[in-house]
Amino acid sequence: MLVDSGSTPIFGRFLELTLTHNTGGAWGMLPQGNLFFVVFALCASVALVLGYIKSGKELLSGSAFALALGGAFGNLLDRVTHGYVVDFFDVRIIHWPIFNVADSAITLGIVLLMYHFALDGRQPRPAANANPNDATNSAVDAEL
C-alpha cells in the first residue's frame, strides 16, 4: 500500500483523509495481487447477481445485494482503470486500516445479508406442496 500524501483531519484525530493506493486486499494482504482481486471481484459479482435472482427480492435482501455488488464494482473499476484501489478514510482512534466508500458498502451489504439470513432461518417454512387455504392437506399429512 502506497501512501501518497499526508493526512487531512476531518473529525480531529478520530477521522482523517489519507490518500493511499492499495494494490492488495483488505489490510494490505497480497500487496501484488491486483489480478487476483480483479478475478475475485468478477466472481463475487456474478455470485451476488445470482444470489439476488434466487432471493425473494425483499427490500432488505435486495438492498444488501445492491450495496455489496456496488462496492465490488467500485473497487473493480479502480483496479481495472488504475491498477489499485484508492483508499482514503483513515480512522485513527482504533488504528483501523484505511478504506473507501466501496469497502463500506461491501461490509454493510454483507452484514445486512447475514442479518436477513439469520431472520429467515428463524421463520418456519411452509411445505412445498401445502396450500394454506386447503384444510385437507393437514388431515392427509396427519394420516401419513
Secondary structure, DSSP 8 states (H G I E B T S, - for coil): -EEEEEEEEEETTTEEEEEEEE-SSGGG-STT-HHHHHHHHHHHHHHHHHHHHHS---HHHHHHHHHHHHHHHHHHHHHHHHSSEEEEEEETTTT---B-HHHHHHHHHHHHHHHHHHHHHHS----TT--TT-HHHHHHHHH-
